[in-house]
Amino acid sequence: MAALRGKALVAYLVVCVFWGSTYLAIKIGVGELPPFLFAGLRFLCAGAILLAAALALGDRLPRRLTDWRTQAVVGVLLLTGGNAFVVWAEQYTASGVASIFVVTVALWMAFFDAVIPGGSGDLNWRVATGLVIGFLGTALLVGASPAEILHADLRGPIALTGASASWSLGSVYGKRHPTETSPYVGAAIQMIVGGSAIALVGSGVGEWGAWHFTPKGFGAMAYLVVFGSIVGYSAYTYAQWIQVSQRLALGRRGAPAVRRTPPSGGPPVRQSAL
């Protein structure tokens, strides 16, 4: 990953500050409300509020079908496959342990960036060694012995591992498929699509029968809507958008020199072909 600086660094710092506190809010929320409906309605509310605010301030909806598709895929991978199963797993896992498992997102991103064609990474022995050490370090931080792990309720750790992998795959996919959408509209669409998919899962497993609002549940959802989604998720999307924009700008600056040196006897090389 390129060195973070300026607005991208500030955005990632906002993510670190606010997302670190969301695990406790999620733990409180799943103690009061069904997990999938809790997560899905949270993102639906946050996405609708953010989209309305972005459009009111002058942003526009995507004009290209490919941009809609990219935002939908990223929303499903990050939120339905990623965040929703973190919420579900916290029924069986302490919030501190959940946050440690989510640290493996960086390891999964390095893995997917290396194995998916078109990335900047390469799955060599250094990367493989780093991934193994990282996973072993996570296991040590959890502090469970092999015997405890074998006899533990594995639903939480398995769901958290899958959630981290899904989030990482969605992040890599988003970087490989840049859009012309503003980061705020993009984040809103991702939350609406991802939240709708999570709510459908909750409806499919019959969670509406257990739905009931309590003061603690409402407080946890309100905190996550504002700080976890509108602030935190938007900051994450914005930081990634800046990095992708900077990379594309570097490519465009080098393109004119390439166009001036076409193959001998051939036509000029178009920028869109690069």
Backbone bond lengths (Angstrom), bond angles and torsions (degrees), N, CA, C in turn:
res aa  C-N    CA-C-N  psi(-1)  N-CA   C-N-CA  omega(-1)  CA-C   N-CA-C  phi
1 M - - - 1.464 - - 1.517 109.60 -
2 A 1.318 116.38 136.14 1.447 119.78 179.54 1.511 110.22 -64.04
3 A 1.343 115.41 154.17 1.457 120.28 -179.35 1.523 109.93 -59.90
4 L 1.320 114.73 135.14 1.456 119.19 179.79 1.512 109.91 -85.11
5 R 1.332 116.37 138.19 1.461 119.92 177.55 1.525 107.96 -155.93
6 G 1.315 115.23 162.96 1.450 120.85 175.25 1.512 112.91 61.83
7 K 1.332 115.70 -136.46 1.460 121.78 -175.17 1.530 112.08 -63.36
8 A 1.344 117.47 -35.38 1.464 119.62 178.96 1.522 110.56 -63.09
9 L 1.330 117.38 -41.04 1.460 121.29 178.75 1.524 110.77 -64.36
10 V 1.334 116.51 -43.94 1.467 120.16 178.92 1.524 110.25 -61.05
11 A 1.341 116.75 -42.53 1.461 120.40 -179.55 1.524 111.32 -62.55
12 Y 1.327 117.27 -43.48 1.457 119.75 179.31 1.525 111.56 -67.31
13 L 1.314 118.06 -34.01 1.460 120.58 175.39 1.526 110.60 -64.30
14 V 1.337 116.74 -39.61 1.472 120.39 175.75 1.525 110.07 -60.65
15 V 1.334 116.44 -42.17 1.464 120.98 177.79 1.525 110.50 -59.15
16 C 1.325 116.46 -47.63 1.471 120.41 -178.18 1.522 111.39 -61.90
17 V 1.327 116.94 -41.74 1.468 120.67 -176.73 1.517 110.86 -67.12
18 F 1.333 117.28 -48.31 1.462 119.97 -172.67 1.522 113.04 -84.06
19 W 1.324 117.82 -39.12 1.461 118.58 -177.58 1.518 112.55 -69.90
20 G 1.328 117.42 -25.28 1.457 118.40 177.53 1.511 112.67 -62.53
21 S 1.333 117.14 -27.53 1.468 121.32 -178.59 1.519 113.16 -89.80
22 T 1.331 117.76 -10.49 1.458 119.12 -174.09 1.525 112.73 -73.55
23 Y 1.333 117.82 -24.00 1.460 119.65 -177.42 1.524 111.28 -64.61
24 L 1.333 116.38 -37.64 1.461 119.44 176.66 1.526 110.32 -67.32
25 A 1.342 117.60 -41.76 1.465 120.69 178.10 1.527 110.91 -62.85
26 I 1.328 117.14 -38.83 1.470 120.62 177.54 1.527 109.95 -64.04
27 K 1.348 116.39 -43.32 1.465 120.36 -179.86 1.531 110.56 -59.97
28 I 1.321 116.25 -41.65 1.473 120.35 177.69 1.524 110.22 -65.47
29 G 1.339 115.87 -43.30 1.455 120.08 -176.55 1.517 113.20 -63.79
30 V 1.345 117.93 -43.77 1.470 119.69 -177.52 1.526 111.44 -73.13
31 G 1.327 117.12 -13.76 1.453 119.60 172.66 1.510 112.93 -77.66
32 E 1.341 116.20 -13.90 1.458 121.38 -177.80 1.526 113.20 -115.55
33 L 1.331 117.58 -31.12 1.459 121.65 -171.16 1.524 110.98 -129.28
34 P 1.334 118.58 154.37 1.463 121.30 175.65 1.530 110.20 -60.12
35 P 1.336 118.14 136.73 1.476 120.66 -168.58 1.515 115.56 -63.00
36 F 1.338 118.16 -45.90 1.463 119.00 -174.78 1.529 111.81 -72.21
37 L 1.315 117.45 -41.81 1.467 118.70 176.19 1.520 110.97 -66.31
38 F 1.313 116.96 -36.67 1.462 121.68 177.24 1.533 110.20 -59.12
39 A 1.338 116.21 -48.41 1.469 120.18 -179.56 1.528 111.30 -70.75
40 G 1.340 116.77 -43.35 1.459 119.49 -175.75 1.520 113.24 -65.44
41 L 1.328 117.00 -46.83 1.463 119.90 -179.35 1.521 111.39 -68.14
42 R 1.326 116.12 -31.12 1.472 119.50 175.21 1.523 110.34 -58.89
43 F 1.324 117.26 -49.06 1.459 119.86 -177.40 1.522 111.86 -72.57
44 L 1.315 117.45 -34.72 1.465 119.29 176.60 1.525 110.95 -61.47
45 C 1.329 116.94 -45.53 1.472 120.39 179.31 1.525 110.80 -63.71
46 A 1.330 116.35 -47.36 1.464 120.16 -178.37 1.521 111.15 -63.84
47 G 1.348 117.43 -41.91 1.461 120.58 -179.90 1.510 112.50 -64.33
48 A 1.330 116.63 -41.43 1.467 120.05 179.98 1.525 110.73 -65.58
49 I 1.329 117.44 -42.56 1.470 120.74 179.42 1.520 110.98 -64.86
50 L 1.340 116.35 -45.36 1.469 120.04 -178.47 1.519 111.10 -66.19
51 L 1.335 118.08 -40.89 1.460 120.75 -179.28 1.524 110.51 -64.77
52 A 1.325 117.20 -43.24 1.464 120.38 179.08 1.526 110.77 -61.84
53 A 1.319 117.15 -41.83 1.463 120.89 179.94 1.524 111.06 -67.13
54 A 1.342 117.03 -43.00 1.462 120.18 -178.79 1.526 111.52 -64.49
55 L 1.330 117.19 -43.51 1.463 120.28 179.15 1.523 111.34 -66.59
56 A 1.329 116.67 -37.55 1.466 119.99 178.76 1.524 111.59 -65.47
57 L 1.341 116.79 -28.61 1.467 121.11 -179.07 1.531 112.67 -90.93
58 G 1.343 117.10 5.53 1.461 119.40 172.67 1.504 116.80 110.54
59 D 1.332 119.36 -6.13 1.461 120.38 176.15 1.519 109.87 -70.32
60 R 1.349 116.34 161.86 1.457 121.21 -178.21 1.518 110.48 -124.28
61 L 1.326 114.98 154.98 1.456 119.94 174.39 1.533 109.39 -69.25
62 P 1.329 117.75 157.03 1.470 119.67 178.75 1.528 111.58 -59.34
63 R 1.326 116.04 142.89 1.468 120.81 179.35 1.517 111.66 -98.91
64 R 1.335 116.82 -20.68 1.463 120.18 -176.50 1.531 109.82 -101.85
65 L 1.327 116.21 140.12 1.454 121.03 177.79 1.523 111.04 -61.80
66 T 1.339 117.23 -34.95 1.462 119.96 179.96 1.528 111.45 -63.73
67 D 1.329 117.02 -33.45 1.463 119.58 178.31 1.529 111.06 -68.54
68 W 1.330 117.30 -40.92 1.469 120.71 175.57 1.521 110.46 -60.08
69 R 1.336 115.72 -43.41 1.465 119.82 -178.68 1.527 110.93 -64.22
70 T 1.331 116.26 -43.97 1.463 119.37 179.85 1.524 111.31 -61.64
71 Q 1.323 117.01 -46.03 1.467 119.91 -179.73 1.526 110.58 -63.02
72 A 1.324 117.61 -38.25 1.468 120.55 -179.90 1.524 110.93 -66.64
73 V 1.327 117.04 -44.35 1.466 120.64 -179.93 1.525 110.52 -63.55
74 V 1.336 116.56 -45.14 1.464 120.26 179.27 1.530 110.23 -62.67
75 G 1.333 117.18 -42.16 1.456 120.08 179.85 1.517 112.46 -61.63
76 V 1.327 117.00 -41.80 1.464 120.33 179.77 1.525 110.72 -67.55
77 L 1.328 117.81 -44.17 1.462 120.35 -177.55 1.525 111.86 -68.88
78 L 1.336 116.87 -44.70 1.458 119.54 -176.99 1.527 112.68 -74.48
79 L 1.312 116.96 -43.37 1.459 119.62 -170.16 1.528 112.85 -98.87
80 T 1.337 117.61 -46.95 1.467 119.09 179.08 1.525 110.45 -73.21
81 G 1.315 117.06 -51.69 1.456 119.42 179.50 1.512 113.58 -78.24
82 G 1.332 117.01 -27.07 1.462 120.26 -176.47 1.510 112.85 -95.99
83 N 1.314 117.74 -77.34 1.460 121.14 -171.34 1.521 113.20 -64.67
84 A 1.316 118.87 -38.61 1.468 121.05 -176.26 1.515 111.36 -60.30
85 F 1.327 116.96 -37.68 1.457 118.69 -178.24 1.528 111.96 -82.16
86 V 1.331 117.64 -18.78 1.463 119.49 167.52 1.532 109.03 -65.54
87 V 1.335 115.90 -44.65 1.468 120.78 177.86 1.527 110.12 -60.68
88 W 1.319 117.26 -48.18 1.470 121.18 -179.92 1.515 111.36 -60.91
89 A 1.352 116.79 -41.30 1.467 121.01 -176.87 1.519 112.32 -66.58
90 E 1.327 117.60 -27.13 1.462 119.45 -177.60 1.529 112.66 -71.80
91 Q 1.336 117.72 -3.13 1.457 120.01 168.38 1.524 110.82 -70.77
92 Y 1.332 116.79 -24.67 1.458 121.81 -173.16 1.522 112.87 -120.20
93 T 1.340 117.06 -2.93 1.461 121.42 -173.79 1.521 109.47 -135.01
94 A 1.330 116.50 140.83 1.462 120.92 176.70 1.522 109.70 -63.91
95 S 1.336 116.51 150.08 1.465 120.43 -176.78 1.522 111.78 -62.58
96 G 1.346 117.84 -35.81 1.459 120.01 178.37 1.511 112.20 -65.05
97 V 1.331 116.74 -41.88 1.465 120.89 177.70 1.526 110.11 -65.62
98 A 1.332 117.09 -39.26 1.464 120.23 178.41 1.523 110.99 -60.21
99 S 1.334 116.64 -42.98 1.466 119.63 -179.17 1.522 111.14 -65.20
100 I 1.328 117.27 -32.44 1.466 120.23 178.25 1.516 110.59 -68.73
101 F 1.334 116.95 -43.05 1.462 119.53 178.69 1.526 111.22 -61.61
102 V 1.325 116.82 -35.97 1.455 120.23 -178.62 1.529 111.34 -68.64
103 V 1.338 117.24 -19.63 1.471 120.43 175.04 1.528 110.64 -57.67
104 T 1.344 116.98 -27.31 1.465 119.83 -178.50 1.520 113.04 -67.95
105 V 1.337 118.10 -4.35 1.463 120.54 175.75 1.525 110.45 -54.34
106 A 1.338 116.87 -43.36 1.468 120.07 -179.75 1.526 111.38 -61.25
107 L 1.315 116.83 -36.40 1.460 120.78 179.78 1.528 110.76 -70.44
108 W 1.331 115.84 -43.24 1.460 119.55 177.63 1.526 111.30 -63.77
109 M 1.342 117.45 -38.51 1.463 119.78 179.18 1.519 111.06 -63.37
110 A 1.335 116.65 -41.46 1.462 119.58 176.66 1.520 110.93 -61.91
111 F 1.325 116.30 -39.01 1.472 120.77 179.91 1.525 110.86 -65.45
112 F 1.344 117.27 -51.21 1.465 120.24 -177.76 1.530 111.37 -66.03
113 D 1.324 117.12 -36.74 1.462 119.83 178.84 1.520 110.69 -64.33
114 A 1.345 115.87 -29.61 1.461 119.64 -178.93 1.523 112.60 -81.75
115 V 1.333 117.79 -37.69 1.464 119.67 -172.13 1.526 113.65 -92.84
116 I 1.357 118.14 -22.57 1.460 119.92 179.65 1.527 109.01 -84.90
117 P 1.325 118.99 125.09 1.468 120.75 -177.60 1.523 111.99 -56.93
118 G 1.332 114.88 144.12 1.456 120.86 176.41 1.505 114.84 98.63
119 G 1.326 117.32 0.08 1.458 120.12 -179.00 1.505 112.40 -91.58
120 S 1.334 114.35 177.53 1.464 119.90 -179.83 1.510 112.28 -92.41
121 G 1.340 116.58 -7.64 1.456 120.32 -176.33 1.518 111.57 -94.66
122 D 1.326 114.97 168.46 1.453 122.01 179.27 1.525 107.30 -144.28
123 L 1.329 117.03 127.13 1.456 120.59 -176.46 1.524 109.15 -80.83
124 N 1.346 115.88 78.82 1.456 120.68 176.82 1.528 109.33 -100.99
125 W 1.322 116.09 -174.00 1.457 119.14 -174.88 1.525 112.05 -66.66
126 R 1.349 117.33 -30.07 1.459 119.93 178.43 1.528 110.91 -66.84
127 V 1.355 115.82 -45.28 1.462 119.47 179.02 1.525 110.61 -63.71
128 A 1.355 116.27 -45.08 1.455 120.26 -179.78 1.530 111.07 -61.34
129 T 1.330 116.57 -43.07 1.469 119.93 178.48 1.520 110.91 -63.18
130 G 1.330 116.61 -42.56 1.459 120.23 179.00 1.519 112.36 -62.39
131 L 1.350 116.90 -39.65 1.464 119.99 178.40 1.522 111.54 -65.28
132 V 1.330 116.34 -42.55 1.468 119.71 179.44 1.519 110.56 -63.35
133 I 1.332 116.97 -45.58 1.464 120.50 179.55 1.526 110.54 -62.76
134 G 1.323 116.16 -40.19 1.458 119.52 179.43 1.516 112.76 -62.51
135 F 1.337 116.77 -44.54 1.462 119.78 178.68 1.534 110.82 -65.82
136 L 1.339 117.34 -39.26 1.465 119.68 177.35 1.522 110.60 -64.81
137 G 1.328 116.87 -38.46 1.465 120.33 177.81 1.515 111.78 -63.51
138 T 1.340 116.12 -39.80 1.467 119.32 176.93 1.524 110.98 -62.50
139 A 1.342 116.17 -41.42 1.461 119.62 178.82 1.522 111.46 -62.47
140 L 1.329 116.95 -38.51 1.464 120.32 178.28 1.519 111.26 -66.98
141 L 1.345 116.85 -38.12 1.462 119.94 179.09 1.530 110.97 -65.31
142 V 1.334 116.46 -36.61 1.464 119.33 177.28 1.519 110.14 -62.57
143 G 1.351 116.44 -35.94 1.455 120.76 173.10 1.508 115.53 81.30
144 A 1.321 118.51 13.39 1.459 121.17 179.53 1.521 110.06 -95.02
145 S 1.319 115.82 138.29 1.453 121.03 176.77 1.526 108.84 -76.02
146 P 1.349 117.99 161.23 1.464 119.34 177.28 1.530 112.87 -55.83
147 A 1.346 117.14 -37.49 1.472 120.14 179.39 1.524 110.81 -65.19
148 E 1.334 117.11 -40.80 1.465 120.63 179.26 1.523 110.93 -65.25
149 I 1.324 116.33 -39.72 1.467 120.27 179.68 1.522 111.30 -64.50
150 L 1.354 116.49 -40.53 1.455 120.34 -178.80 1.526 112.37 -66.06
151 H 1.335 116.28 -30.10 1.459 120.26 -177.92 1.534 112.74 -101.22
152 A 1.315 116.96 3.80 1.468 120.31 -178.16 1.522 110.51 -87.02
153 D 1.326 114.79 166.15 1.457 120.66 172.98 1.521 107.33 -74.30
154 L 1.322 116.07 105.91 1.457 120.54 -172.28 1.520 113.19 -81.53
155 R 1.328 118.36 -2.15 1.461 119.33 -178.19 1.524 111.22 -61.01
156 G 1.337 117.26 -41.47 1.460 120.20 -179.91 1.518 113.31 -63.99
157 P 1.359 118.44 -56.94 1.469 119.65 179.99 1.523 113.97 -59.29
158 I 1.344 117.09 -38.90 1.466 119.22 -179.93 1.531 110.33 -65.78
159 A 1.331 117.00 -44.11 1.464 120.35 179.11 1.524 111.04 -64.33
160 L 1.336 117.22 -40.03 1.466 120.58 179.74 1.526 111.49 -66.10
161 T 1.333 116.76 -38.00 1.465 119.96 178.23 1.528 110.42 -65.55
162 G 1.333 116.07 -45.19 1.465 119.39 177.35 1.518 112.29 -63.77
163 A 1.344 116.65 -38.45 1.464 120.59 179.09 1.522 111.19 -63.94
164 S 1.328 116.82 -42.11 1.470 120.54 179.35 1.520 111.02 -64.34
165 A 1.337 116.34 -40.61 1.466 119.93 178.77 1.526 110.89 -65.67
166 S 1.337 117.17 -42.03 1.464 120.55 -179.76 1.521 111.15 -64.98
167 W 1.339 116.73 -43.94 1.467 119.95 178.11 1.526 110.72 -59.79
168 S 1.317 117.04 -43.00 1.461 121.15 -178.34 1.515 111.20 -66.35
169 L 1.333 116.80 -42.06 1.462 120.49 178.37 1.526 110.56 -62.11
170 G 1.330 116.73 -40.90 1.458 119.90 177.91 1.516 112.45 -65.18
171 S 1.334 117.13 -38.55 1.463 120.62 178.60 1.530 111.06 -65.05
172 V 1.336 116.40 -43.03 1.468 120.07 178.78 1.529 110.00 -66.22
173 Y 1.330 116.98 -41.01 1.468 120.39 178.08 1.528 110.59 -60.59
174 G 1.330 117.01 -43.52 1.459 120.11 179.67 1.517 112.45 -62.35
175 K 1.325 117.15 -38.46 1.465 120.15 178.55 1.526 111.57 -68.57
176 R 1.326 117.33 -34.01 1.467 120.86 -178.92 1.518 112.51 -79.20
177 H 1.333 117.17 -14.53 1.468 121.13 -177.63 1.526 109.66 -126.64
178 P 1.328 117.94 71.26 1.473 120.14 179.99 1.523 110.87 -63.57
179 T 1.328 115.41 148.43 1.466 121.43 -178.78 1.529 109.67 -121.72
180 E 1.325 114.59 171.30 1.467 121.08 175.77 1.535 111.40 -95.64
181 T 1.332 116.08 10.96 1.459 121.11 -177.57 1.521 110.28 -85.42
182 S 1.336 117.46 144.80 1.454 120.09 174.95 1.527 108.99 -64.65
183 P 1.340 118.17 151.23 1.465 119.68 -177.60 1.517 113.40 -62.35
184 Y 1.330 117.24 -29.09 1.463 119.84 -178.19 1.528 111.28 -76.48
185 V 1.330 117.27 -43.33 1.457 119.82 174.72 1.529 110.02 -64.57
186 G 1.338 116.11 -39.49 1.459 119.77 177.85 1.521 111.91 -60.87
187 A 1.334 116.54 -46.15 1.462 120.37 178.52 1.519 111.03 -61.69
188 A 1.340 116.55 -40.66 1.466 120.39 -179.96 1.523 111.22 -63.75
189 I 1.336 117.42 -45.04 1.469 120.66 179.89 1.524 110.04 -63.68
190 Q 1.321 116.47 -42.91 1.469 119.80 178.11 1.521 111.22 -59.35
191 M 1.335 117.19 -42.19 1.462 119.89 -179.64 1.513 111.84 -68.57
192 I 1.338 117.55 -38.68 1.469 120.25 179.39 1.525 110.65 -66.57
193 V 1.335 116.53 -45.85 1.469 119.91 179.93 1.530 110.47 -66.82
194 G 1.344 116.28 -49.70 1.457 119.68 -179.55 1.513 112.02 -63.01
195 G 1.343 117.00 -42.78 1.452 120.39 178.96 1.517 112.48 -63.41
196 S 1.336 116.96 -39.58 1.466 120.37 178.23 1.528 110.78 -63.24
197 A 1.333 116.43 -42.77 1.470 119.87 179.54 1.524 111.02 -64.21
198 I 1.340 117.05 -41.11 1.469 120.11 178.96 1.522 110.50 -64.92
199 A 1.329 117.39 -42.75 1.463 120.99 179.26 1.527 111.22 -63.19
200 L 1.341 117.12 -35.81 1.463 120.09 176.10 1.519 111.11 -64.89
201 V 1.339 116.42 -39.18 1.467 119.73 175.90 1.522 110.07 -61.63
202 G 1.349 116.13 -46.07 1.452 119.92 178.57 1.516 112.50 -60.23
203 S 1.332 116.57 -41.15 1.461 120.17 177.89 1.527 110.69 -65.26
204 G 1.337 115.48 -38.96 1.463 119.58 -178.71 1.515 113.50 -65.67
205 V 1.327 117.75 -31.01 1.471 120.14 179.98 1.528 111.61 -95.00
206 G 1.333 116.92 9.13 1.452 120.56 172.65 1.514 116.22 78.86
207 E 1.319 117.46 33.04 1.464 119.06 -176.23 1.537 113.49 -78.01
208 W 1.335 118.28 -16.99 1.459 118.54 -177.67 1.526 112.22 -62.21
209 G 1.329 116.12 -28.10 1.449 119.06 179.24 1.516 113.62 -66.38
210 A 1.343 116.22 -24.02 1.460 120.53 179.90 1.526 112.41 -101.98
211 W 1.349 116.86 5.60 1.464 119.75 -176.85 1.520 110.85 -78.13
212 H 1.304 115.99 126.07 1.461 121.77 175.07 1.518 107.70 -158.12
213 F 1.325 116.46 130.94 1.459 120.54 -178.05 1.524 110.08 -82.49
214 T 1.309 115.68 133.87 1.460 122.78 173.40 1.522 107.75 -125.59
215 P 1.329 119.15 161.03 1.476 119.71 178.24 1.528 112.70 -56.78
216 K 1.335 117.76 -41.53 1.463 120.30 179.32 1.522 111.16 -66.75
217 G 1.336 116.46 -41.93 1.455 119.52 178.85 1.512 111.86 -65.33
218 F 1.326 116.96 -42.00 1.462 120.54 178.46 1.525 110.78 -64.45
219 G 1.337 116.83 -41.90 1.464 119.82 179.22 1.515 112.47 -62.92
220 A 1.352 116.39 -42.02 1.466 120.01 178.90 1.518 110.95 -64.24
221 M 1.341 117.38 -42.74 1.463 120.31 179.81 1.525 111.12 -66.26
222 A 1.335 117.22 -42.55 1.463 120.11 -179.96 1.525 110.61 -61.71
223 Y 1.339 116.90 -41.98 1.472 120.45 179.02 1.526 110.38 -62.38
224 L 1.334 116.33 -43.58 1.458 119.90 -177.72 1.526 111.63 -70.69
225 V 1.326 117.73 -35.76 1.462 120.59 177.59 1.526 110.15 -60.89
226 V 1.340 116.43 -46.26 1.468 120.19 -175.07 1.521 111.56 -79.11
227 F 1.339 116.64 -57.96 1.463 120.15 -170.60 1.527 113.38 -89.53
228 G 1.320 117.11 -33.86 1.454 118.51 179.54 1.510 113.19 -79.51
229 S 1.349 116.97 -35.67 1.462 120.54 -173.01 1.522 112.93 -105.92
230 I 1.341 117.78 -63.42 1.461 119.82 -175.24 1.527 110.70 -62.72
231 V 1.331 117.70 -43.31 1.469 120.64 179.80 1.527 111.16 -85.83
232 G 1.331 117.53 -57.33 1.458 121.22 -172.88 1.513 113.79 -67.28
233 Y 1.339 117.37 -52.93 1.458 119.92 -177.35 1.524 111.55 -66.45
234 S 1.328 117.15 -37.80 1.474 119.61 176.77 1.526 110.95 -63.10
235 A 1.333 116.73 -39.33 1.465 119.97 178.78 1.526 110.73 -64.48
236 Y 1.337 116.67 -41.00 1.467 120.54 177.98 1.523 111.01 -61.92
237 T 1.327 116.38 -46.69 1.465 120.88 179.31 1.525 111.14 -63.45
238 Y 1.329 116.39 -40.11 1.465 121.17 179.89 1.530 110.82 -64.21
239 A 1.331 117.08 -42.93 1.468 120.17 -179.90 1.518 110.94 -62.93
240 Q 1.326 116.85 -42.50 1.461 119.38 178.02 1.524 110.96 -65.68
241 W 1.332 117.18 -39.19 1.470 121.49 179.59 1.528 110.17 -61.78
242 I 1.321 118.10 -41.66 1.460 121.30 179.14 1.522 110.47 -62.95
243 Q 1.328 116.79 -44.04 1.465 119.74 -179.03 1.517 111.38 -63.30
244 V 1.333 117.05 -43.73 1.459 120.28 179.10 1.529 110.47 -64.95
245 S 1.330 117.67 -41.42 1.469 121.75 179.37 1.519 111.25 -62.33
246 Q 1.330 116.57 -41.33 1.459 119.96 179.21 1.517 111.11 -64.89
247 R 1.341 116.74 -39.87 1.458 119.68 179.51 1.520 111.13 -66.07
248 L 1.348 117.07 -41.93 1.458 120.14 178.38 1.526 111.53 -66.07
249 A 1.334 116.87 -36.11 1.461 120.03 178.56 1.519 111.13 -64.34
250 L 1.325 116.83 -39.37 1.456 120.11 177.38 1.526 110.64 -63.02
251 G 1.345 116.20 -39.31 1.456 119.61 178.39 1.513 112.24 -66.11
252 R 1.347 116.33 -39.54 1.466 119.26 179.73 1.522 111.74 -67.26
253 R 1.352 116.93 -34.49 1.464 118.59 -179.82 1.517 111.14 -66.65
254 G 1.332 117.48 -29.58 1.457 119.78 179.48 1.509 113.35 -85.48
255 A 1.330 117.48 -14.38 1.460 120.56 -174.18 1.514 114.46 -65.81
256 P 1.365 121.41 -41.99 1.463 119.23 -178.17 1.516 113.13 -58.64
257 A 1.332 118.07 -37.03 1.457 120.37 179.85 1.518 110.13 -64.57
258 V 1.312 117.81 -35.05 1.452 121.00 178.70 1.511 109.98 -69.33
259 R 1.335 117.16 -40.32 1.465 119.94 -178.41 1.527 111.63 -65.60
260 R 1.348 116.20 -26.74 1.470 117.87 -178.67 1.516 112.20 -79.39
261 T 1.348 116.43 -7.53 1.460 118.37 -177.60 1.525 109.44 -125.85
262 P 1.355 116.67 69.20 1.467 119.78 -179.34 1.517 110.15 -72.28
263 P 1.339 118.15 162.17 1.458 120.18 174.63 1.518 110.32 -57.59
264 S 1.315 116.33 150.16 1.455 121.30 -175.59 1.520 110.64 -58.38
265 G 1.335 114.28 123.08 1.452 119.80 177.63 1.515 114.19 79.81
266 G 1.343 118.25 -0.84 1.470 120.57 -176.86 1.510 109.79 -103.75
267 P 1.333 115.53 172.18 1.457 120.20 -179.95 1.515 110.93 -75.82
268 P 1.333 118.23 162.13 1.453 120.44 177.24 1.530 111.18 -59.01
269 V 1.331 114.66 147.29 1.462 120.28 -179.80 1.518 108.10 -82.42
270 R 1.338 117.67 123.31 1.451 121.37 179.74 1.515 110.63 -76.00
271 Q 1.337 116.35 146.86 1.470 121.27 179.78 1.527 110.88 -60.16
272 S 1.355 117.09 -35.42 1.454 119.42 -177.76 1.512 112.47 -67.50
273 A 1.362 116.20 -15.93 1.461 119.12 179.48 1.517 112.58 -85.01
274 L 1.351 116.81 -10.56 1.465 119.45 -176.45 1.508 111.16 -78.10
